[in-house]
């Protein structure tokens, strides 16, 4: 089971703070391991650390739980000798992701509540139809679902439960696979609003990775590999081989990024300016902040669209009920007219 973003953020914040204060990494990790829920995982990590392995090496068997980018950034911090600073920057990064996710779910609360209320009302209508049918001694199926009375009410909620279960299963599947499945990324890239959001998040992670890796002075190819893998979105990450090919043929970063797809001109321009001025990490840090703000803005747009979709479902349900009720009474009037 993957660790939650909140757990990783808290872990990074605590370990980064205590290691910067001078406490050894092994002691810091051992101390935090006792607070974690997955005791078996952390026991294995601590044992590997105590055997003299690096922290990144001790985490690699658990890449599914921590994510490739987290382990890659830990490795960068260890190689550069700035692990405590890396932990604190990782904590800031995960806090930003938490804020984005929190804003998204908060924006959907009202539409979802209204949808739930609409679903409950339909259930009550089905129950009410049963009472009307008993009083009039004839079947009254205004909704046309074939669900009437208490038995229909129970069946209705079984259907609702099955639909909710399917959506929940889909959510769990996407949560486990969306970060690793390229085909899912490209499917998301077809949806206009989602594409803009996912790309802004990916470019934020890419810029952040370049900022961190370039500051360490590590090999350019390794820095780019970690940064593109850290972008964690196939339409952006799949540019890695193109970029490396240009670099290996003697091109600079500007040349390399100029041949990419799905990477904005503004980012390429910032890379060119950073290379010429010798301030690439600083400019990448600014671009990271810019893409963070764009992600928040795009998230609000996606949330608004999602809200309209939910409102549309509610309105469609209301219109359907109105037409069913109208057709039911028109049928009664027609029957009465024919009897006369």
BELUR-V900510 format. One record per helix or strand. SS is the DSSP state (a for helix, b for strand). FROM is the first residue (numbers start at 0). LEN is the number of residues. If there is no record, write none. Layout:
SS&FROM&LEN / SS&FROM&LEN
//
This chain:
a&4&16 / a&24&9 / a&38&12 / a&54&6 / a&62&4 / a&67&13 / a&82&54 / a&148&29 / a&181&7 / a&191&25 / a&219&12 / a&233&4 / a&239&9 / a&252&6 / a&264&13 / a&279&60
//
